[in-house]
Amino acid sequence: NSIRNNTINSTGEFLTNHGIYLLGDARNNSIVGNNVSIGYKGSSVGIYINHNEATAQGVNEISSNTIKGFTEGSSQGIRVDGLSTDYFLASTTVNDNYVDMTSLSSSNNYGIRYNTYATSSNSIRRNTVITNGTSTNYGIYVGTAQGVVIEGNFINTSSSDGNTIAKGSHAIILDTGAYSVDILNNTINSFNSSGIYSTRSVQTNLINNITGNIITVTGNLSAVYQTSSSGFVANGT
């Protein structure tokens, strides 16, 4: 599928208001140059790829899109899901997008959410991601995936509901299934949010690499925070 250069407004009071939603055998898609607005209530996703069939490996491209959220419910700019290790996406690139989730008064907002069960050849590069909300707001979230490169992004994340780890707002978060992730040369500004947050424990040869990032944190939180010991290598950050 090729979805290019469309203007999409998906707003309403329903439970879900997605802009572009691909479900099932969601492989080999090119989603480029679209302008997507989402809201007003409910849970909304600007661009959502949800691959849930046991099919051969495929490639997806999500690039040069502009996504804005105007909602009272939880919102996600870009979301890419595989269902399991048997239903995974081999290669998905999320590059050069502008994601603005700042008009939000709710929790559980994501700029880019990535949960592909992939093992390599995945990238999140040169995106501008801006998120805001009450708590549990994430700029870039990697759930279950290996070999993801997060490079050259500008991320601005803020939380209005206190500045504690328990509130859970983070510019970049690596959850328990994120391994061998390279976080390189990103510019991160966090207000009442941590810069880079990892929840996973150590596995040999699956260490996450954090190098060359510029991180500015305002509030009583950490630039780089790890819940388990030695889960990453940080150089020049």
Disulfide bonds with the S-S distance in Angstrom:
none
